[in-house]
Amino acid sequence: MSLTSATSFAAFDAAPFAYESAAFLQPIPRPAHSEAVVRITPRYGRGPCTVTLRYFWHGAADAPTVIVQGGISASRDVCSHAGSAGWWDDLVGTGKPLDLASHRVLSIDWLAAADLDGAAAVSSEDQAEALVALLDALGIVQAKAFIGSSYGAMVGLALAARHPARLGRLVAISGAHRAHPLATALRAIQREIVRAGVAAGTVDAALGLARQLAMTTYRGADEFAERFDAEPEFRDGRFHFPVEDYLAAAGRKFVARFDAQRYLSLSESIDLHRVDVTGLRLPCDVVAVSSDRLVPVQDLRDLAAAAGARYHEIDSRYGHDAFLKETARIGALVAAALSSC
């Protein structure tokens, strides 16, 4: 809901925009893509610092705001706007499960450690505090809901545990209260590949290889078997297996849009994440995927039990990426959660 009475405006002092008075009825209009300077105290930092948040706030101007955050590679561009596609266009838009005719979506580009004035790392709590500061700056007392997938679900849990009054509901999809140790092991190998590439001066190759390894954990075994169970092709002096071309293309695409240091920072942030969700003080839906090897269903069952949340499990061949692929089933859960707010 929008702010309708005077409140504390200390967080507004650093923002690059101004309000005419403290007792305003509507936030000042601003473009869908914008920036806000906010002040937070990083968990692994040396003290308070100011950070610039790049955010996207789009939809019906007077509608309730819904925060939507994806994985570490997701940008603030949740849905199509001004001719550019969004990463969750199937779910967010006019007439879609998160209907922009009756809602306004808010998303940020993730902060990295380099954004935090010398902090040793960025935490899910830092992202949550930055979002709360942004809500203050935009004049939003409470977001109608937070819909988070993967790392976004982790940040949503951190925000819900620290500031439950700022959210009407949390939908946590394929993201738990802690990282599973086997998933941490896989990400640790990916980070070592990138660090070795940085040291050797082969950053792009290393980042691409790390992404290729990550792709084997994002999708389910059944999908790989269905798509890539074919004979290898002999070319360039060796056999190439069908899955290799898919992985190489995914690596090249990732390198074209992502920075190695940012990747290292956000990958590490996943593994640093640990939130006490016992008796979470707001309504919560936890969504698990049967074939997810990064976030096992048992971890999400444990999360739902500890938080007193509604538990949903989707049987899918798409593994961790089901939130991007199973749009009809995920969309139905999102729409139901929003209707109950």
Phi and psi in degrees as a GROMACS rama.xvg file:
@    title "Ramachandran Plot"
@    xaxis  label "Phi"
@    yaxis  label "Psi"
@TYPE xy
-85.9319  153.967  SER-2
-67.9284  132.77  LEU-3
-124.15  0.241756  THR-4
-149.152  167.433  SER-5
-64.2766  145.363  ALA-6
-148.186  -170.271  THR-7
-75.5394  128.137  SER-8
-115.115  22.4971  PHE-9
-59.4213  -35.3789  ALA-10
-71.3851  -14.4679  ALA-11
-80.5241  -17.6869  PHE-12
-58.596  -35.1633  ASP-13
-89.7655  -4.34725  ALA-14
-72.914  148.272  ALA-15
-84.1205  20.8976  PRO-16
-140.8  163.242  PHE-17
-129.428  158.853  ALA-18
-113.047  148.774  TYR-19
-70.8633  -32.5526  GLU-20
-156.481  165.52  SER-21
-72.1865  -33.0432  ALA-22
-94.448  73.9629  ALA-23
-105.095  158.094  PHE-24
-98.9206  -31.6275  LEU-25
-133.289  144.048  GLN-26
-62.4191  148.304  PRO-27
-65.3482  130.759  ILE-28
-59.6804  142.999  PRO-29
-148.373  161.11  ARG-30
-63.5884  159.524  PRO-31
-58.5156  -42.5473  ALA-32
-95.7883  123.716  HIS-33
-154.701  -177.133  SER-34
-134.545  151.856  GLU-35
-139.225  138.182  ALA-36
-97.0161  120.798  VAL-37
-128.296  165.97  VAL-38
-118.452  127.555  ARG-39
-136.693  168.287  ILE-40
-116.006  101.203  THR-41
-62.1273  142.444  PRO-42
-60.5689  -38.105  ARG-43
-108.172  25.5868  TYR-44
-102.733  -172.954  GLY-45
-100.415  -0.364605  ARG-46
150.663  -175.018  GLY-47
-59.8673  147.41  PRO-48
-149.408  159.924  CYS-49
-97.8296  142.039  THR-50
-132.802  151.001  VAL-51
-99.9967  118.849  THR-52
-98.1726  126.903  LEU-53
-93.6707  119.439  ARG-54
-130.151  164.089  TYR-55
-127.906  124.779  PHE-56
-136.458  107.058  TRP-57
-145.803  142.044  HIS-58
140.367  -164.725  GLY-59
-60.9138  126.625  ALA-60
-58.5711  -37.043  ALA-61
-99.7021  11.1811  ASP-62
-87.7091  159.885  ALA-63
-65.8546  147.136  PRO-64
-89.3346  137.181  THR-65
-119.874  122.377  VAL-66
-81.2076  132.226  ILE-67
-129.96  124.498  VAL-68
-135.747  139.665  GLN-69
-108.561  -154.034  GLY-70
-73.6121  -177.192  GLY-71
-66.4627  -20.9146  ILE-72
-94.5206  -1.36858  SER-73
-79.5715  140.594  ALA-74
-94.1567  -177.367  SER-75
-70.4197  -14.6237  ARG-76
-80.6473  81.4119  ASP-77
-69.8466  -39.2158  VAL-78
-137.35  167.623  CYS-79
-61.9946  141.291  SER-80
-160.662  132.598  HIS-81
53.5494  39.8186  ALA-82
86.8145  -5.40276  GLY-83
-102.233  138.522  SER-84
-77.4881  155.801  ALA-85
-109.507  163.712  GLY-86
-79.3365  -12.9326  TRP-87
-130.145  42.866  TRP-88
-60.408  -28.2531  ASP-89
-69.1339  -21.2035  ASP-90
-109.028  -25.1593  LEU-91
-118.792  119.405  VAL-92
159.747  173.352  GLY-93
-62.9101  125.927  THR-94
80.4047  5.09262  GLY-95
-101.771  174.562  LYS-96
-51.2432  -42.896  PRO-97
-99.8468  92.171  LEU-98
-81.1755  118.005  ASP-99
-77.02  -2.88981  LEU-100
-76.8415  -20.3284  ALA-101
-129.325  3.79899  SER-102
-140.262  164.525  HIS-103
-127.083  123.592  ARG-104
-92.3388  138.404  VAL-105
-126.365  130.613  LEU-106
-148.417  152.464  SER-107
-122.037  157.593  ILE-108
-76.088  133.594  ASP-109
-59.5365  143.756  TRP-110
-79.3189  147.983  LEU-111
-114.323  168.455  ALA-112
-58.1869  -34.9922  ALA-113
-63.4205  -19.6222  ALA-114
-81.786  -7.08861  ASP-115
-110.801  35.6613  LEU-116
53.1876  54.9427  ASP-117
86.1156  8.33496  GLY-118
-62.5063  146.356  ALA-119
-71.9084  -25.3025  ALA-120
-162.002  164.748  ALA-121
-109.128  138.595  VAL-122
-111.401  162.318  SER-123
-61.4921  -31.6793  SER-124
-65.2704  -36.4183  GLU-125
-61.9939  -43.4782  ASP-126
-62.9011  -40.7008  GLN-127
-63.9777  -44.0218  ALA-128
-65.2028  -36.1874  GLU-129
-64.8122  -40.1376  ALA-130
-65.4483  -39.6993  LEU-131
-63.1937  -43.6239  VAL-132
-62.2604  -35.612  ALA-133
-68.0494  -40.8694  LEU-134
-56.508  -43.5289  LEU-135
-59.1216  -47.0194  ASP-136
-64.7489  -31.1943  ALA-137
-89.3753  -2.23116  LEU-138
76.3306  32.3319  GLY-139
-107.412  111.624  ILE-140
-70.3883  -44.7343  VAL-141
-144.687  127.55  GLN-142
-74.8232  141.838  ALA-143
-59.403  -39.4214  LYS-144
-160.319  162.386  ALA-145
-122.224  119.525  PHE-146
-111.612  110.812  ILE-147
-123.233  137.761  GLY-148
-119.844  136.849  SER-149
59.8834  -123.382  SER-150
-59.2711  -32.9051  TYR-151
-60.5102  -36.1716  GLY-152
-66.6609  -38.0123  ALA-153
-61.7231  -45.384  MET-154
-65.4592  -39.0393  VAL-155
-59.9674  -40.5424  GLY-156
-65.61  -39.9388  LEU-157
-63.0688  -41.995  ALA-158
-67.5019  -43.0463  LEU-159
-64.5437  -36.2398  ALA-160
-71.2373  -34.4829  ALA-161
-90.6285  -34.6334  ARG-162
-137.665  63.5999  HIS-163
-60.4725  -28.4885  PRO-164
-70.8708  -14.5785  ALA-165
-84.5034  -6.92938  ARG-166
-127.072  140.168  LEU-167
-81.1616  -30.2063  GLY-168
-161.602  152.866  ARG-169
-121.044  132.967  LEU-170
-117.51  110.525  VAL-171
-107.395  111.417  ALA-172
-108.889  117.821  ILE-173
53.8217  41.8939  SER-174
-149.368  130.417  GLY-175
-111.19  -176.69  ALA-176
-77.1458  -12.335  HIS-177
-154.252  161.861  ARG-178
-81.4752  140.715  ALA-179
-73.7623  137.187  HIS-180
-56.4596  -34.696  PRO-181
-68.7085  -38.2373  LEU-182
-65.4862  -38.6907  ALA-183
-60.8716  -40.8701  THR-184
-59.2026  -44.1403  ALA-185
-64.9064  -42.9449  LEU-186
-68.6212  -34.5632  ARG-187
-61.6651  -39.4473  ALA-188
-64.089  -42.9487  ILE-189
-59.5032  -42.7324  GLN-190
-66.7378  -36.9139  ARG-191
-65.91  -36.6125  GLU-192
-60.059  -45.4379  ILE-193
-67.1341  -43.8934  VAL-194
-60.9479  -39.6361  ARG-195
-64.3618  -38.2096  ALA-196
-66.7141  -39.1802  GLY-197
-61.538  -44.9913  VAL-198
-65.2314  -34.3433  ALA-199
-90.4564  -5.69313  ALA-200
78.3391  21.1148  GLY-201
-120.956  54.6914  THR-202
-61.7534  -48.2601  VAL-203
-62.1099  -43.4909  ASP-204
-63.0822  -41.8632  ALA-205
-68.1894  -43.2701  ALA-206
-63.649  -40.5051  LEU-207
-63.5328  -40.7484  GLY-208
-66.9556  -40.2644  LEU-209
-61.3157  -40.2593  ALA-210
-66.006  -38.6623  ARG-211
-59.8793  -44.3507  GLN-212
-62.5276  -40.3074  LEU-213
-61.4795  -37.4356  ALA-214
-61.5985  -29.473  MET-215
-70.9631  -15.5341  THR-216
-100.771  -18.5329  THR-217
-78.1747  -31.071  TYR-218
-108.751  162.062  ARG-219
-84.8094  158.761  GLY-220
-62.8177  -36.8677  ALA-221
-64.0587  -39.3727  ASP-222
-65.1145  -43.9432  GLU-223
-59.937  -42.0715  PHE-224
-62.9464  -39.7354  ALA-225
-71.8691  -37.0343  GLU-226
-88.3672  -30.0552  ARG-227
-124.434  15.4244  PHE-228
-87.3191  74.3329  ASP-229
-138.488  169.29  ALA-230
-69.337  144.83  GLU-231
-71.202  161.242  PRO-232
-114.365  130.938  GLU-233
-87.601  115.587  PHE-234
-153.347  153.832  ARG-235
54.3361  35.0578  ASP-236
82.943  7.00119  GLY-237
-155.538  168.807  ARG-238
-81.2154  134.328  PHE-239
-114.014  126.349  HIS-240
-89.0996  147.589  PHE-241
-52.0568  -37.0683  PRO-242
-67.2943  -23.4435  VAL-243
-65.017  -40.6289  GLU-244
-65.0111  -38.9045  ASP-245
-61.8821  -46.648  TYR-246
-65.7288  -42.8661  LEU-247
-62.2495  -40.4029  ALA-248
-64.6979  -40.5476  ALA-249
-63.5416  -39.6668  ALA-250
-63.3603  -45.66  GLY-251
-62.631  -41.9287  ARG-252
-62.0674  -40.0799  LYS-253
-69.0545  -43.6937  PHE-254
-61.2233  -33.3987  VAL-255
-67.1776  -18.7912  ALA-256
-128.863  4.12999  ARG-257
-132.755  148.519  PHE-258
-100.358  140.378  ASP-259
-61.4341  -44.8249  ALA-260
-67.1943  -36.4862  GLN-261
-65.3849  -40.8809  ARG-262
-60.9444  -47.2432  TYR-263
-58.1849  -42.6947  LEU-264
-65.6667  -46.2877  SER-265
-75.4717  -34.7235  LEU-266
-61.122  -44.7158  SER-267
-63.5162  -36.1856  GLU-268
-61.0605  -36.2358  SER-269
-58.9879  -43.7784  ILE-270
-79.5597  -18.7593  ASP-271
-80.1616  -16.2979  LEU-272
-65.7024  127.82  HIS-273
-158.16  118.064  ARG-274
-127.871  135.109  VAL-275
-83.4781  111.175  ASP-276
-108.274  15.0961  VAL-277
-58.1615  121.449  THR-278
61.2065  45.9837  GLY-279
-51.8308  132.979  LEU-280
-95.806  43.138  ARG-281
-160.376  157.936  LEU-282
-62.2745  139.799  PRO-283
-144.311  139.47  CYS-284
-115.12  131.41  ASP-285
-113.209  127.356  VAL-286
-117.651  123.403  VAL-287
-115.393  159.636  ALA-288
-124.84  129.421  VAL-289
-56.2075  -35.8996  SER-290
-98.2  10.9047  SER-291
-74.2135  115.583  ASP-292
-91.3724  -14.6094  ARG-293
-85.6288  -37.8873  LEU-294
-126.961  88.8292  VAL-295
-60.6078  149.443  PRO-296
-60.2812  -32.265  VAL-297
-64.2977  -35.9007  GLN-298
-62.3636  -38.793  ASP-299
-77.5769  -30.0844  LEU-300
-63.7893  -42.4688  ARG-301
-63.5813  -41.0572  ASP-302
-60.0822  -49.0759  LEU-303
-61.4637  -40.4136  ALA-304
-64.9126  -43.4386  ALA-305
-68.5967  -36.7296  ALA-306
-87.4219  -10.0892  ALA-307
69.4175  35.6875  GLY-308
-98.589  161.35  ALA-309
-77.5844  132.915  ARG-310
-107.717  132.378  TYR-311
-129.097  136.785  HIS-312
-126.625  128.493  GLU-313
-105.455  129.265  ILE-314
-88.3383  112.822  ASP-315
-145.715  151.406  SER-316
-86.2304  -4.23128  ARG-317
-90.9694  0.0564197  TYR-318
61.796  -142.428  GLY-319
-61.3594  -29.4601  HIS-320
-80.6311  9.52596  ASP-321
-59.4715  -29.4001  ALA-322
-65.4947  -19.3213  PHE-323
-95.0651  -23.881  LEU-324
-104.483  -36.9202  LYS-325
-90.5367  60.0968  GLU-326
-67.1341  -31.8616  THR-327
-67.5348  -46.6065  ALA-328
-73.81  -41.221  ARG-329
-64.9068  -40.7791  ILE-330
-61.1671  -39.7524  GLY-331
-64.1037  -39.5151  ALA-332
-66.7746  -40.9284  LEU-333
-63.5444  -46.8524  VAL-334
-61.3111  -41.004  ALA-335
-65.9852  -40.7194  ALA-336
-63.2274  -43.1296  ALA-337
-66.4145  -35.6612  LEU-338
-69.5534  -20.5203  SER-339
-92.9549  -2.17203  SER-340
